[in-house]
Amino acid sequence: MAVEGCYLTEVMVSNWPAGYADAQKQAIIDKAEQIVDKVTWTTWCAEAFDFELNGNNENRLFIPLKSDIRTVTAVYIHCIEIPISWIAYDENSIYLNPCGSGSGDLDPELYYRLGEAADQGIFIHGYNNIRVVGTMGEGDAADVPEAIKQAATIIAEWENDPSSHAAAGMFVSEKIGDYSYNIGIGGEEDILTGINKADMLLRHYIKRKPILMAP
């Protein structure tokens, strides 16, 4: 069975050293994908999160995640799980579902606490009293752009053999007639991974998502 990560597989990498064990290949594949996520500020495949944050006395709560919310599977208030039908979500926040809330299946203690804060919001004030469980990321492996896969492949090949791809910031010589000169492959401020071909691909996919916090 082929060694694989989220979207990078061993068959995509052309220069595995002879005798490499599956564990060694897996470590390089994982590292390449992690580097791509790091330099693009993006989680390209689904990743689980389990996050605690302060309640804000509102019916909407922003979750300060580095990537968009994909699913929300559980929400706890003061350690009590509330019915998931109460909750809707978008890429940045969870909020009270106006069509899904009701008191019939709610824990009596939480129902009492929410009643005390009825003039405020469902996410009642507290310190790390709201827990949200779900997944974040851009999509499944099939949704990952081809350029991202190519960049990860280049990084893995460079890990196997640093001479396989030119380093960013290197100079190449060109000559026209009797005149020769050097051209920089990339400036220091443009260096992302340190590998020129990978940086050229990844530069188009950097996504610095603003981290939104509860007011």
KOLVOVEX-890868 format. One record per residue (C-alpha): x, y, z; residue number from 1. Coordinates in pm, 1 decimal, decimal comma. Last residue first. Layout:
REM KOLVOVEX-890868
@xx->X	yy->Y	zz->Z	num->NUM
...
//
This chain:
REM KOLVOVEX-890868
@xx->-1648,5	yy->4164,5	zz->2079,3	num->215
@xx->-1567,3	yy->3798,7	zz->2010,5	num->214
@xx->-1249,0	yy->3750,7	zz->1815,8	num->213
@xx->-1179,0	yy->3736,5	zz->1444,7	num->212
@xx->-840,6	yy->3611,4	zz->1324,4	num->211
@xx->-776,9	yy->3763,2	zz->983,3	num->210
@xx->-698,3	yy->3500,8	zz->719,2	num->209
@xx->-357,1	yy->3547,0	zz->564,1	num->208
@xx->-408,2	yy->3337,7	zz->253,2	num->207
@xx->-96,3	yy->3270,2	zz->49,2	num->206
@xx->-197,3	yy->3080,9	zz->-263,2	num->205
@xx->-25,1	yy->3269,2	zz->-545,5	num->204
@xx->314,1	yy->3264,3	zz->-372,1	num->203
@xx->290,0	yy->2886,1	zz->-343,4	num->202
@xx->373,2	yy->2812,7	zz->-705,7	num->201
@xx->676,1	yy->3041,0	zz->-743,7	num->200
@xx->792,2	yy->2938,4	zz->-396,8	num->199
@xx->792,4	yy->2570,8	zz->-492,9	num->198
@xx->998,8	yy->2638,1	zz->-805,2	num->197
@xx->1253,6	yy->2848,3	zz->-612,2	num->196
@xx->1307,2	yy->2630,6	zz->-307,2	num->195
@xx->1378,4	yy->2834,6	zz->6,8	num->194
@xx->1032,4	yy->2757,6	zz->143,7	num->193
@xx->892,2	yy->3110,8	zz->132,9	num->192
@xx->1157,7	yy->3340,4	zz->-15,6	num->191
@xx->1009,3	yy->3651,9	zz->-173,5	num->190
@xx->1153,4	yy->3898,4	zz->80,9	num->189
@xx->1500,1	yy->3757,3	zz->18,7	num->188
@xx->1477,0	yy->3827,5	zz->-352,9	num->187
@xx->1427,4	yy->3553,5	zz->-607,3	num->186
@xx->1594,7	yy->3392,4	zz->-905,5	num->185
@xx->1846,1	yy->3676,2	zz->-923,6	num->184
@xx->1983,9	yy->3734,2	zz->-1271,1	num->183
@xx->2358,7	yy->3750,1	zz->-1324,6	num->182
@xx->2532,4	yy->3921,4	zz->-1615,3	num->181
@xx->2735,4	yy->3854,2	zz->-1926,5	num->180
@xx->2806,4	yy->4089,5	zz->-2218,3	num->179
@xx->3023,6	yy->3965,8	zz->-2506,2	num->178
@xx->2724,7	yy->3849,7	zz->-2707,6	num->177
@xx->2432,1	yy->3816,4	zz->-2469,0	num->176
@xx->2520,9	yy->3602,8	zz->-2168,3	num->175
@xx->2315,6	yy->3477,7	zz->-1876,3	num->174
@xx->2429,3	yy->3362,5	zz->-1534,4	num->173
@xx->2192,1	yy->3233,9	zz->-1267,7	num->172
@xx->2171,1	yy->3370,6	zz->-916,3	num->171
@xx->2030,9	yy->3191,3	zz->-615,1	num->170
@xx->1774,5	yy->3353,5	zz->-388,0	num->169
@xx->1544,6	yy->3053,0	zz->-390,6	num->168
@xx->1728,0	yy->2720,4	zz->-409,1	num->167
@xx->1729,0	yy->2527,6	zz->-733,6	num->166
@xx->1565,9	yy->2183,4	zz->-732,1	num->165
@xx->1709,8	yy->1829,9	zz->-731,1	num->164
@xx->2034,9	yy->1934,2	zz->-560,4	num->163
@xx->1871,1	yy->1925,2	zz->-217,3	num->162
@xx->1804,3	yy->1550,1	zz->-258,5	num->161
@xx->1542,8	yy->1368,0	zz->-50,1	num->160
@xx->1420,2	yy->1685,7	zz->119,6	num->159
@xx->1424,4	yy->1854,5	zz->-221,7	num->158
@xx->1200,8	yy->1579,0	zz->-357,8	num->157
@xx->956,4	yy->1632,6	zz->-70,0	num->156
@xx->952,7	yy->2009,1	zz->-130,0	num->155
@xx->895,2	yy->1960,6	zz->-502,5	num->154
@xx->604,7	yy->1724,4	zz->-436,8	num->153
@xx->449,0	yy->1970,6	zz->-193,3	num->152
@xx->472,0	yy->2243,7	zz->-456,9	num->151
@xx->312,0	yy->2021,8	zz->-720,3	num->150
@xx->24,9	yy->1933,1	zz->-487,4	num->149
@xx->-32,2	yy->2302,7	zz->-413,4	num->148
@xx->-26,5	yy->2380,4	zz->-786,6	num->147
@xx->-287,2	yy->2109,0	zz->-848,6	num->146
@xx->-530,8	yy->2283,0	zz->-617,1	num->145
@xx->-659,7	yy->2078,8	zz->-318,4	num->144
@xx->-1030,7	yy->1998,5	zz->-359,1	num->143
@xx->-978,7	yy->1625,7	zz->-420,4	num->142
@xx->-788,0	yy->1600,8	zz->-91,6	num->141
@xx->-1089,8	yy->1731,5	zz->97,5	num->140
@xx->-1161,6	yy->2095,6	zz->168,0	num->139
@xx->-1018,3	yy->2429,4	zz->275,6	num->138
@xx->-979,6	yy->2356,4	zz->644,7	num->137
@xx->-1156,9	yy->2329,9	zz->977,4	num->136
@xx->-1326,3	yy->2048,3	zz->1166,6	num->135
@xx->-1551,1	yy->2037,4	zz->1470,7	num->134
@xx->-1566,8	yy->2075,9	zz->1847,9	num->133
@xx->-1660,6	yy->2399,5	zz->2026,7	num->132
@xx->-1620,3	yy->2455,3	zz->2400,5	num->131
@xx->-1764,8	yy->2762,2	zz->2571,1	num->130
@xx->-1683,4	yy->2825,4	zz->2937,7	num->129
@xx->-1327,5	yy->2940,2	zz->2876,6	num->128
@xx->-1392,1	yy->3220,8	zz->3128,1	num->127
@xx->-1759,5	yy->3313,1	zz->3146,3	num->126
@xx->-2036,8	yy->3516,8	zz->2986,4	num->125
@xx->-2336,5	yy->3335,5	zz->2842,0	num->124
@xx->-2321,9	yy->3209,8	zz->2486,2	num->123
@xx->-2700,8	yy->3194,6	zz->2447,9	num->122
@xx->-2747,6	yy->3569,8	zz->2454,0	num->121
@xx->-2854,2	yy->3867,1	zz->2667,5	num->120
@xx->-3209,3	yy->3923,2	zz->2794,7	num->119
@xx->-3245,6	yy->3550,6	zz->2860,3	num->118
@xx->-2936,0	yy->3541,4	zz->3078,7	num->117
@xx->-3103,0	yy->3389,8	zz->3384,9	num->116
@xx->-3306,3	yy->3167,3	zz->3155,1	num->115
@xx->-2986,3	yy->3044,2	zz->2996,7	num->114
@xx->-2867,5	yy->2937,8	zz->3339,2	num->113
@xx->-3194,8	yy->2755,2	zz->3412,1	num->112
@xx->-3191,0	yy->2575,7	zz->3077,3	num->111
@xx->-2828,9	yy->2483,1	zz->3146,6	num->110
@xx->-2929,0	yy->2322,7	zz->3472,7	num->109
@xx->-3230,3	yy->2149,1	zz->3315,9	num->108
@xx->-3026,0	yy->1996,0	zz->3031,5	num->107
@xx->-3205,1	yy->2076,2	zz->2708,0	num->106
@xx->-3426,5	yy->1838,0	zz->2511,5	num->105
@xx->-3756,6	yy->2025,2	zz->2550,6	num->104
@xx->-3608,8	yy->2374,9	zz->2552,9	num->103
@xx->-3611,1	yy->2463,7	zz->2184,0	num->102
@xx->-3372,2	yy->2585,7	zz->1919,1	num->101
@xx->-3361,3	yy->2476,6	zz->1556,1	num->100
@xx->-3522,7	yy->2748,9	zz->1350,4	num->99
@xx->-3342,0	yy->3048,6	zz->1499,3	num->98
@xx->-3007,9	yy->2863,4	zz->1492,4	num->97
@xx->-2799,1	yy->3042,0	zz->1753,9	num->96
@xx->-2455,9	yy->3124,5	zz->1620,2	num->95
@xx->-2117,5	yy->2976,2	zz->1544,2	num->94
@xx->-1845,2	yy->3178,3	zz->1377,8	num->93
@xx->-1581,7	yy->3220,5	zz->1107,4	num->92
@xx->-1667,0	yy->2997,6	zz->809,0	num->91
@xx->-2039,0	yy->2993,2	zz->891,7	num->90
@xx->-2225,1	yy->2817,1	zz->1168,5	num->89
@xx->-2566,0	yy->2703,7	zz->1294,2	num->88
@xx->-2634,1	yy->2575,3	zz->1644,5	num->87
@xx->-2950,7	yy->2475,5	zz->1825,3	num->86
@xx->-2974,3	yy->2152,6	zz->1627,0	num->85
@xx->-2647,0	yy->2054,3	zz->1793,5	num->84
@xx->-2836,7	yy->2003,6	zz->2117,4	num->83
@xx->-2632,4	yy->2156,6	zz->2400,7	num->82
@xx->-2346,6	yy->1977,7	zz->2570,9	num->81
@xx->-2293,7	yy->2087,5	zz->2931,4	num->80
@xx->-1938,4	yy->2177,5	zz->3033,9	num->79
@xx->-2038,3	yy->2539,9	zz->3113,5	num->78
@xx->-2171,0	yy->2567,8	zz->2757,5	num->77
@xx->-2068,9	yy->2285,4	zz->2525,2	num->76
@xx->-2092,1	yy->2273,7	zz->2146,4	num->75
@xx->-2053,4	yy->1959,1	zz->1935,9	num->74
@xx->-2013,8	yy->1854,4	zz->1572,1	num->73
@xx->-1933,9	yy->2181,5	zz->1397,5	num->72
@xx->-1816,6	yy->2138,9	zz->1039,8	num->71
@xx->-1600,0	yy->2321,9	zz->787,2	num->70
@xx->-1482,3	yy->2625,4	zz->986,3	num->69
@xx->-1237,2	yy->2833,2	zz->785,2	num->68
@xx->-869,1	yy->2832,2	zz->870,7	num->67
@xx->-640,4	yy->2990,4	zz->1134,2	num->66
@xx->-912,4	yy->2965,8	zz->1398,7	num->65
@xx->-1030,8	yy->3241,6	zz->1631,9	num->64
@xx->-1391,9	yy->3120,5	zz->1677,3	num->63
@xx->-1642,9	yy->3407,2	zz->1658,5	num->62
@xx->-1947,9	yy->3369,8	zz->1883,9	num->61
@xx->-2300,0	yy->3469,2	zz->1785,0	num->60
@xx->-2603,4	yy->3475,9	zz->2016,7	num->59
@xx->-2432,0	yy->3715,0	zz->2257,2	num->58
@xx->-2333,8	yy->3714,9	zz->2625,3	num->57
@xx->-1965,9	yy->3686,7	zz->2524,1	num->56
@xx->-1861,5	yy->3339,6	zz->2639,5	num->55
@xx->-1488,8	yy->3288,6	zz->2669,1	num->54
@xx->-1307,8	yy->3031,2	zz->2460,3	num->53
@xx->-1237,0	yy->2659,4	zz->2438,7	num->52
@xx->-1144,8	yy->2488,8	zz->2110,2	num->51
@xx->-1145,0	yy->2129,5	zz->1989,9	num->50
@xx->-1030,2	yy->2128,2	zz->1628,9	num->49
@xx->-1005,7	yy->1852,2	zz->1369,7	num->48
@xx->-827,8	yy->1911,3	zz->1041,4	num->47
@xx->-979,3	yy->1890,4	zz->694,2	num->46
@xx->-730,0	yy->1942,5	zz->416,0	num->45
@xx->-557,8	yy->2257,4	zz->290,8	num->44
@xx->-507,4	yy->2424,7	zz->627,2	num->43
@xx->-389,2	yy->2768,1	zz->516,2	num->42
@xx->-130,3	yy->3026,3	zz->617,0	num->41
@xx->36,3	yy->2965,9	zz->279,2	num->40
@xx->383,8	yy->2923,6	zz->431,1	num->39
@xx->267,8	yy->2699,1	zz->714,0	num->38
@xx->22,9	yy->2483,9	zz->520,8	num->37
@xx->287,2	yy->2413,8	zz->254,7	num->36
@xx->546,1	yy->2335,5	zz->523,9	num->35
@xx->306,3	yy->2092,6	zz->692,5	num->34
@xx->241,8	yy->1915,4	zz->363,0	num->33
@xx->615,2	yy->1871,4	zz->302,7	num->32
@xx->673,0	yy->1751,5	zz->660,6	num->31
@xx->398,2	yy->1489,8	zz->636,0	num->30
@xx->541,1	yy->1356,0	zz->309,6	num->29
@xx->892,6	yy->1352,9	zz->457,4	num->28
@xx->785,1	yy->1164,0	zz->771,6	num->27
@xx->577,5	yy->919,0	zz->568,9	num->26
@xx->873,0	yy->836,4	zz->344,7	num->25
@xx->1090,3	yy->763,4	zz->648,1	num->24
@xx->818,9	yy->545,7	zz->804,7	num->23
@xx->772,6	yy->357,4	zz->477,4	num->22
@xx->1139,9	yy->261,2	zz->479,2	num->21
@xx->1389,8	yy->414,8	zz->237,5	num->20
@xx->1610,8	yy->143,6	zz->84,5	num->19
@xx->1702,8	yy->329,0	zz->-229,6	num->18
@xx->1656,2	yy->704,6	zz->-198,1	num->17
@xx->1314,1	yy->831,1	zz->-309,1	num->16
@xx->1354,0	yy->1048,4	zz->-617,3	num->15
@xx->1029,5	yy->1075,7	zz->-812,6	num->14
@xx->774,6	yy->1187,3	zz->-553,7	num->13
@xx->415,6	yy->1159,2	zz->-680,2	num->12
@xx->419,9	yy->781,7	zz->-617,4	num->11
@xx->484,2	yy->844,7	zz->-247,3	num->10
@xx->153,2	yy->1025,5	zz->-206,5	num->9
@xx->70,7	yy->1390,0	zz->-138,1	num->8
@xx->-295,3	yy->1480,5	zz->-79,6	num->7
@xx->-363,5	yy->1418,5	zz->289,6	num->6
@xx->-52,3	yy->1210,5	zz->341,1	num->5
@xx->37,0	yy->895,0	zz->158,9	num->4
@xx->248,0	yy->579,4	zz->170,0	num->3
@xx->138,8	yy->339,9	zz->-100,8	num->2
@xx->0,0	yy->0,0	zz->0,0	num->1
//
